[in-house]
Each structure stands twice: as C-alpha cells, then as structure tokens.
Amino acid sequence: MYKTIISSVISLSLASIIFFTDSFSQSDLAEGDIAPNFNLQDQYGEWHTLEDYRGQYVVLFFYPKDGTPGCTTEACNFRDNIFEFKNLDAQILGVSLDDVESHQEFSEKYSLPYPILADVEKVCAEDYGVLGKFMMMTIAKRESFIINPEGKVVKRYQKVDPDTHTQQVLEDLKNFKDAI
C-alpha cells in the first residue's frame, strides 16, 4: 500500500515538474545559434567560461536540483560514460541553480568527474531559456545542449529522460564527429 502511495506521489511530482516548468523562461536559442557565454563557479570554487572550452565539444546539461532522483540518475549516467565523452573530445558541464556548497556535496557523494556549475544568479539558465518554476521555486529545467568547437549550438534537447539521455547524447556526438 505504501509503495502505491509513494509511486503515486512521485508520478504526481514528475507531472508537476513538467506542468509548472513549461512556461517561465522562453528562449529562441536554436541549433545553429552562437551559444551564450557564461562565467560560473564549479563545485570547488573554480571559475569556468564557455570560452575555456573553445576547440572541443561541450555537453551543457541543466538540471533542477542536486540530489533529487532524476538529477542523480542523469549526473551518474554522464559519470559512468565519462571515458566515451573524453574519447570524443567532449567536455561535460552540469548546471543548476544550487550553490557551490550544494554542488560540492553532490559531486563528492556521487564521485562526479566533471564540473558542476552554480548558476545562483540564474543568468545562464535565463540566457539558455531553461529557467522554470516548480511550485514556488525557480529551477533550471532539465534540458541539454551540445555546443560545437566553434561555439555554436548543434543540438538542443528539450525533453530529457534521465535514464536514456546520456546514450542519446553520445550517439549524436558520434554522428557530429563522423560528419566532419
């Protein structure tokens, strides 16, 4: 009985995330556009800009909240495939509105081997059009971008399944690399 109740609550929560985050921040950032630059701290207080990664592919994934089930699944799937991304000369960067301390705890708990960027001012999420609402909280919607070595968005994922997203991104990166 409790499993049924918990399952119903989780389903309702996921539906709420989709419903509440659909229309807050709208961006017309599209494939082919120059990706907006950013200047954000990672989980260790180091600063990162998009320009730091010029010359390689960047997978920029936004997620709602450190430590939540879907976000943990997505982050760990990127972690588990980190060597495949490195072989494709692609840098993984996670972004949420959580602060540096929250990111450090999340990163250390799950041994995440890539930068998790703290967008506490919500500027990056706004620039990328992923700012959303969940109940009374402002969050980054679960969306991802592949940015090519020249700094252009070559793929935008607006509907992300945390369980399968990493494989989808890897496949798309391979196709981009094969097309060169």
C-alpha positions as a Markdown table, in Angstrom:
| # | Residue | x | y | z |
|---|---|---|---|---|
| 1 | Met | 0.0 | 0.0 | 0.0 |
| 2 | Tyr | 2.8 | 2.4 | 0.9 |
| 3 | Lys | 4.6 | 1.6 | -2.3 |
| 4 | Thr | 1.5 | 2.5 | -4.3 |
| 5 | Ile | 1.1 | 5.8 | -2.4 |
| 6 | Ile | 4.8 | 6.7 | -2.8 |
| 7 | Ser | 4.6 | 5.8 | -6.5 |
| 8 | Ser | 1.6 | 8.0 | -7.0 |
| 9 | Val | 3.3 | 10.9 | -5.2 |
| 10 | Ile | 6.4 | 10.5 | -7.4 |
| 11 | Ser | 4.3 | 10.4 | -10.6 |
| 12 | Leu | 2.3 | 13.5 | -9.5 |
| 13 | Ser | 5.6 | 15.3 | -8.7 |
| 14 | Leu | 7.1 | 14.5 | -12.1 |
| 15 | Ala | 3.9 | 15.6 | -13.8 |
| 16 | Ser | 4.0 | 18.8 | -11.7 |
| 17 | Ile | 7.6 | 19.5 | -12.8 |
| 18 | Ile | 6.6 | 19.2 | -16.4 |
| 19 | Phe | 3.5 | 21.3 | -16.0 |
| 20 | Phe | 5.0 | 24.0 | -13.9 |
| 21 | Thr | 8.2 | 24.4 | -15.8 |
| 22 | Asp | 6.7 | 24.6 | -19.3 |
| 23 | Ser | 6.3 | 28.3 | -19.5 |
| 24 | Phe | 8.6 | 30.5 | -17.4 |
| 25 | Ser | 11.7 | 31.3 | -19.3 |
| 26 | Gln | 11.4 | 31.2 | -23.1 |
| 27 | Ser | 14.4 | 31.5 | -25.3 |
| 28 | Asp | 14.6 | 31.2 | -29.0 |
| 29 | Leu | 18.1 | 29.7 | -28.7 |
| 30 | Ala | 18.2 | 27.2 | -31.6 |
| 31 | Glu | 20.5 | 24.9 | -33.3 |
| 32 | Gly | 23.0 | 26.9 | -35.3 |
| 33 | Asp | 23.0 | 29.9 | -32.9 |
| 34 | Ile | 26.1 | 31.0 | -31.1 |
| 35 | Ala | 25.9 | 29.6 | -27.6 |
| 36 | Pro | 25.8 | 32.3 | -24.9 |
| 37 | Asn | 28.9 | 32.6 | -22.8 |
| 38 | Phe | 28.8 | 32.3 | -19.1 |
| 39 | Asn | 31.1 | 32.8 | -16.1 |
| 40 | Leu | 30.2 | 30.3 | -13.3 |
| 41 | Gln | 31.9 | 28.7 | -10.4 |
| 42 | Asp | 32.1 | 24.9 | -10.1 |
| 43 | Gln | 31.8 | 22.7 | -7.0 |
| 44 | Tyr | 35.4 | 23.6 | -6.0 |
| 45 | Gly | 35.0 | 27.4 | -6.5 |
| 46 | Glu | 36.9 | 27.4 | -9.8 |
| 47 | Trp | 35.5 | 29.7 | -12.5 |
| 48 | His | 34.5 | 28.4 | -15.9 |
| 49 | Thr | 33.5 | 30.2 | -19.1 |
| 50 | Leu | 32.3 | 28.6 | -22.4 |
| 51 | Glu | 35.4 | 30.2 | -24.0 |
| 52 | Asp | 37.6 | 27.9 | -21.8 |
| 53 | Tyr | 36.4 | 25.0 | -23.9 |
| 54 | Arg | 36.7 | 26.5 | -27.4 |
| 55 | Gly | 38.1 | 23.9 | -29.8 |
| 56 | Gln | 36.2 | 21.0 | -28.3 |
| 57 | Tyr | 32.6 | 19.8 | -28.0 |
| 58 | Val | 30.7 | 20.8 | -24.8 |
| 59 | Val | 27.7 | 19.0 | -23.4 |
| 60 | Leu | 26.0 | 21.5 | -21.2 |
| 61 | Phe | 23.2 | 19.9 | -19.2 |
| 62 | Phe | 20.9 | 21.8 | -17.0 |
| 63 | Tyr | 19.0 | 20.1 | -14.2 |
| 64 | Pro | 16.6 | 21.2 | -11.4 |
| 65 | Lys | 18.2 | 20.2 | -8.1 |
| 66 | Asp | 21.2 | 18.4 | -6.6 |
| 67 | Gly | 20.4 | 15.0 | -5.0 |
| 68 | Thr | 16.9 | 14.5 | -6.4 |
| 69 | Pro | 16.3 | 11.1 | -8.1 |
| 70 | Gly | 16.1 | 12.2 | -11.7 |
| 71 | Cys | 19.0 | 14.6 | -11.4 |
| 72 | Thr | 21.2 | 12.0 | -9.7 |
| 73 | Thr | 20.4 | 9.4 | -12.4 |
| 74 | Glu | 21.3 | 11.8 | -15.1 |
| 75 | Ala | 24.5 | 13.0 | -13.4 |
| 76 | Cys | 25.6 | 9.5 | -12.7 |
| 77 | Asn | 24.9 | 8.3 | -16.2 |
| 78 | Phe | 27.2 | 11.1 | -17.5 |
| 79 | Arg | 29.8 | 10.0 | -14.9 |
| 80 | Asp | 29.6 | 6.3 | -15.9 |
| 81 | Asn | 30.2 | 7.2 | -19.6 |
| 82 | Ile | 32.9 | 9.9 | -19.0 |
| 83 | Phe | 35.6 | 8.0 | -20.9 |
| 84 | Glu | 33.4 | 7.7 | -24.0 |
| 85 | Phe | 32.9 | 11.5 | -23.9 |
| 86 | Lys | 36.6 | 12.1 | -23.4 |
| 87 | Asn | 37.3 | 9.9 | -26.4 |
| 88 | Leu | 35.0 | 12.1 | -28.4 |
| 89 | Asp | 36.9 | 15.2 | -27.1 |
| 90 | Ala | 33.7 | 16.4 | -25.4 |
| 91 | Gln | 33.6 | 18.2 | -22.0 |
| 92 | Ile | 30.6 | 17.6 | -19.8 |
| 93 | Leu | 29.3 | 20.6 | -17.7 |
| 94 | Gly | 26.3 | 20.3 | -15.4 |
| 95 | Val | 24.4 | 23.4 | -14.4 |
| 96 | Ser | 21.8 | 24.1 | -11.8 |
| 97 | Leu | 20.7 | 27.0 | -9.6 |
| 98 | Asp | 22.2 | 25.3 | -6.5 |
| 99 | Asp | 25.2 | 26.9 | -4.8 |
| 100 | Val | 28.8 | 25.9 | -4.8 |
| 101 | Glu | 28.5 | 24.1 | -1.4 |
| 102 | Ser | 25.5 | 22.0 | -2.6 |
| 103 | His | 27.3 | 21.1 | -5.8 |
| 104 | Gln | 30.4 | 20.1 | -3.8 |
| 105 | Glu | 28.4 | 17.7 | -1.6 |
| 106 | Phe | 26.5 | 16.3 | -4.6 |
| 107 | Ser | 29.7 | 15.9 | -6.6 |
| 108 | Glu | 31.6 | 14.2 | -3.8 |
| 109 | Lys | 28.7 | 11.9 | -2.8 |
| 110 | Tyr | 28.4 | 10.6 | -6.4 |
| 111 | Ser | 32.1 | 10.9 | -7.5 |
| 112 | Leu | 31.2 | 13.2 | -10.4 |
| 113 | Pro | 34.4 | 13.7 | -12.5 |
| 114 | Tyr | 33.3 | 16.8 | -14.3 |
| 115 | Pro | 32.4 | 20.4 | -13.3 |
| 116 | Ile | 29.0 | 21.2 | -11.9 |
| 117 | Leu | 28.4 | 24.9 | -12.3 |
| 118 | Ala | 26.5 | 27.0 | -9.8 |
| 119 | Asp | 24.1 | 29.5 | -11.6 |
| 120 | Val | 22.8 | 31.1 | -8.4 |
| 121 | Glu | 22.1 | 34.4 | -10.2 |
| 122 | Lys | 20.0 | 32.5 | -12.8 |
| 123 | Val | 21.7 | 34.4 | -15.7 |
| 124 | Cys | 23.0 | 31.3 | -17.6 |
| 125 | Ala | 19.7 | 29.5 | -17.2 |
| 126 | Glu | 17.9 | 32.6 | -18.5 |
| 127 | Asp | 20.3 | 33.0 | -21.4 |
| 128 | Tyr | 19.7 | 29.4 | -22.5 |
| 129 | Gly | 16.0 | 29.6 | -22.0 |
| 130 | Val | 15.7 | 26.9 | -19.3 |
| 131 | Leu | 14.5 | 28.9 | -16.3 |
| 132 | Gly | 11.3 | 27.4 | -14.9 |
| 133 | Lys | 9.0 | 27.2 | -11.9 |
| 134 | Phe | 8.2 | 24.2 | -9.7 |
| 135 | Met | 5.6 | 25.1 | -7.1 |
| 136 | Met | 7.0 | 28.3 | -5.6 |
| 137 | Met | 10.7 | 27.5 | -6.5 |
| 138 | Thr | 12.6 | 28.8 | -9.5 |
| 139 | Ile | 14.6 | 26.0 | -11.1 |
| 140 | Ala | 16.6 | 25.1 | -14.2 |
| 141 | Lys | 14.5 | 22.9 | -16.4 |
| 142 | Arg | 16.1 | 19.5 | -17.4 |
| 143 | Glu | 17.4 | 20.4 | -20.9 |
| 144 | Ser | 20.8 | 19.9 | -22.6 |
| 145 | Phe | 22.8 | 21.4 | -25.3 |
| 146 | Ile | 25.7 | 20.2 | -27.5 |
| 147 | Ile | 28.0 | 23.1 | -28.4 |
| 148 | Asn | 30.5 | 22.5 | -31.2 |
| 149 | Pro | 34.2 | 23.5 | -31.1 |
| 150 | Glu | 33.3 | 26.8 | -32.7 |
| 151 | Gly | 30.8 | 27.7 | -30.0 |
| 152 | Lys | 27.6 | 27.0 | -31.9 |
| 153 | Val | 24.6 | 25.1 | -30.6 |
| 154 | Val | 24.4 | 22.0 | -32.7 |
| 155 | Lys | 21.7 | 20.2 | -30.7 |
| 156 | Arg | 19.2 | 21.2 | -28.1 |
| 157 | Tyr | 17.3 | 18.6 | -26.1 |
| 158 | Gln | 14.2 | 20.0 | -24.6 |
| 159 | Lys | 12.6 | 16.7 | -23.5 |
| 160 | Val | 15.2 | 14.7 | -21.5 |
| 161 | Asp | 14.7 | 11.3 | -20.0 |
| 162 | Pro | 17.4 | 10.9 | -17.3 |
| 163 | Asp | 17.6 | 7.2 | -17.9 |
| 164 | Thr | 18.4 | 7.3 | -21.6 |
| 165 | His | 19.7 | 10.8 | -22.3 |
| 166 | Thr | 23.4 | 10.1 | -22.0 |
| 167 | Gln | 23.3 | 7.4 | -24.7 |
| 168 | Gln | 21.3 | 9.7 | -27.0 |
| 169 | Val | 23.9 | 12.5 | -26.5 |
| 170 | Leu | 26.8 | 10.0 | -27.2 |
| 171 | Glu | 25.1 | 8.8 | -30.4 |
| 172 | Asp | 24.6 | 12.4 | -31.6 |
| 173 | Leu | 28.2 | 13.4 | -30.7 |
| 174 | Lys | 29.5 | 10.4 | -32.7 |
| 175 | Asn | 27.3 | 11.5 | -35.7 |
| 176 | Phe | 28.7 | 15.0 | -35.5 |
| 177 | Lys | 32.2 | 13.8 | -35.4 |
| 178 | Asp | 31.6 | 11.3 | -38.3 |
| 179 | Ala | 30.2 | 14.2 | -40.4 |
| 180 | Ile | 33.4 | 16.2 | -40.2 |
